[in-house]
Every structure is written in C-alpha cells, then in structure tokens.
C-alpha cells in the first residue's frame, strides 16, 4: 500500500507531503483508501528531535469519534444518510417491516438471504427451542437487588450465560474454533447463534420479573418470538393466556427495525471485543454494556422524559425557543448518520397508531404531535436537518404497552443481538482470518523523564490529574 502505481491508473489518490516534498499514490478501492498508506510519510527530524520525542515514524490519521473511518468491508446493512435509505442485505426496510417478521429478517441478516419455507421453519424451531435457560439461572437473577437497573442485569446475564458452554469458548477449544469455516466449526457457531437469540428474550423477561418480585415463567411453546417474550413478562397464572396480537405484531415490527444499523457504537464494541477471539457471549455482553449508555440505547427513554418535562402542547413553543438558546435538549430528532428523515420513523409512526387503538392514546401523544409539527415547520430545525428519528415514536409505543422507562434500553438490546451476531459471524468468516483491533493514538504527553525519589519531589505547576482528596465511604 502506498507504493507508486502506473501513470495510467486513474482510480488513485495522489498525496504530496509539503514538509518533505515526497508524493505517494494510493489505490482507491470501494471509494476508500487504506490508512496504512500514510505510514510512509514522516516529518524530517534531526538527532535531537529523535532523542527528545520518541514518536514513531509515519503520518497518523486522526479521526476522533470515527466520523470517517471504515474498519471493515460488510455485506450486511446499507445506509444512505443523505437519501434516508436503510436496507438489510439489499432489501428496503419498508418492505421487510410490511411483509417479513423479526426472526425471518434475523435469518436474512445473519446468513445473507431470505429463507425458504422449510429453512424458516427449522430456524424458528431452533431459536425457540433454545429459549429455555438452566434452572440455576433463577439463583443468579435473584442475587440482584430489587432496584437493579435491568440493563445491568441483562449485561451480566449474557456474560454469565457463556459459563455454561465450554464447547463455545475459543480459549478452551482453540483460537480457530470459529474461523476455520469447516462444517463442524459452522455447526458450533450456529448453535451459539440459536442460543443467544433464543435466550435473549428469556433473560430480558427474567430481568423484568425480578424487579417486580414475581416468579419466573418458562418460555411457552406455540407462540411467536415476541409473543413468547410478552407471555414470559406478563403471565400471572391465567389459564390459556395469550398476548394481544396487535401488541405482539407491533413489538415484532419494532424488533425488526432495531435488529441492525450498520457499525453503530455497540456493534463496533462487539467486533472490537470479538477480534480477540473471545467467546460470543462475552462479546454480546460487551455490546450490551455499550448500548446501555445514554448516547446510544437510552435515546427513546430520553424522549419520554423530555415530553413529560414539557407537560402539554401549550408549552411546546417555549420549549422550542429554549432549545434554540441551548437551554434545553431536543431528544428524538436528528441522527448521526441520517441527514434527512430516519426511514424507520415513518414505520414506527404507523405502528403507534395501531397500538393506541388497543391501549388508548397516551397522554403525551398530543404533546409529541405538537412538538413534531412545530419543529418540522421551524427554519432553525429545517436548516439543521433535524427530523424525527426512530426513538421519537418508539418510546411512546413502549410506554403505552406498559413497559417501565428504564426497561426501554432492554427492548433495544434484545433485537440488536441479531445484528451483533451477524457482524460477528461475518468477521469470524472473513477471508484472511481475524486481526485483533488495535487502534493507535497520537501521544502528546511528556517526553523521557528521570525518576525522582518521593522525598525530593515538589508539586508540579499546571493542570492537575491527581486523585480527588475527598474521602468517600463504601
């Protein structure tokens, strides 16, 4: 990479380092260039510079927050943020939400094609068969405090789950366990995929019921993926209990919409962790922890809290003005990727109408509608392309269905397990094997210093990074 190419090559980028006059020509492939090409460019330094600063040779590419860094080639999810397009394996999200189901779409994301009727039947059977957890899990869940956050419980549960399956751990079975691509290797991989998707709803329901002080429910037979989930959460011993089919379908659509979204923070965390060839349960637990953060999985919860704080439609104009003055935060609008409307938001809005016909309109709906209308007409938000995203309406649906606010991130994590596994499987089977993800830093700290005994030290001037002197108990 970075070596001179024939003059006739047009699909290249020529870079000239004005510090040294050196030029390199870099091949452009899939509209990208390898960052390693810049390692051949380095600033001229004398002997004194090298002694005082041990910075490695080669130009580094700095990209805080990965705003324009591609870490892999993928065939899974396509996003065109400018056009508001989202496709799973080439299929528009609108078509999948209308015609498919979460489990069928899960098969598509993981294996790259829509299943045949027989393949779908086997797939659904395997996933649902693996929804039951070991009886010991009850003791694990009961060890949490009654007020523990459900995401803390779920994150721990995914890691705990891996302790049961030594055959799934590359640290015990050999580091090539998932990268060989042999029939036996693929069979082991498939079984962990069945287990993680199947048990995700069970673990989430157990996290919910332990908070309620209720006994746990064994996953039923004969229900859909989301039907089983709602059953495990709500069943209180009623005979022939079945979840409301409208709510069951609505949750299935929401799960499908949240199944994947390219290399977001949690998916990247799963791959970063998985690149060390750790077992998939630990990698999924890491992704769950990443999604727990308020900048990622807590967005729809933030929308509800915002609407509650607004109070009524009459207060929307004042809130809008406060947002413009940066006195308030507008949640549920805009997106890191989409520069126009989030295509999922239109689907969720239609789904919300169907849910409200069953549950009744949420008292916050009128406030949400007033905020939506005001923001979409205001030049301030139009200019900044701040349109509603998927979180704006999904939180209202979850609230109408009776989910607690702090359970909203769990409803994000459960379906996203599918996307995490799709990317993990793709990385494990990529040509050339797996390389551990080891990003570089730009060191701006001190150069070489001599150790000073403690009795001879004096307090240094300037910014302090010393620990707080405040005493804490506990």
Secondary structure, 3 states (H helix, E strand, C coil): CCCCCCCCCCCEEEEEECCCCEEEEEECECCECCHHHHHHCCCCCCHHHHHHCCCCCCCCCCCCCCCCCCCCCCCCEEEECCCCEEEECCEEHHHHHHHCCHHHHHHHHHHCCCCCHHHHHHHHHHHHHCCCCCCCHHHHHHCCCCCCCHHHHHHHHHHHHHHHCHHHCHHHHCCCCCCCCCHHHHHHHHHHHHHHHHHHHHHHHHHHHHHHCCCCCCCCCCCCHHHHHHHHHHCCCCCCCCCCHHHHHHHHHHHHHCCCCCCCHHHHHHHHHHCCCCCHHHHHHHHHHHHCCCCCCCHHHHHHHHHHHHCCHHHHHHHHHHHHCCCCCCCCECCCCCCCCCHHHHHHHHHHHHHHHHHCCCCCHHHHHHHHHHHHHCHHHHHCCCCECHHHHHHHHHHHCCCCHHHHHHHHHHHHHHHHHHHHHHHHCCCCCCCCCCCCCCCCCCCCCCCCCHHHCCCCCCCCCCCCCCCCCC
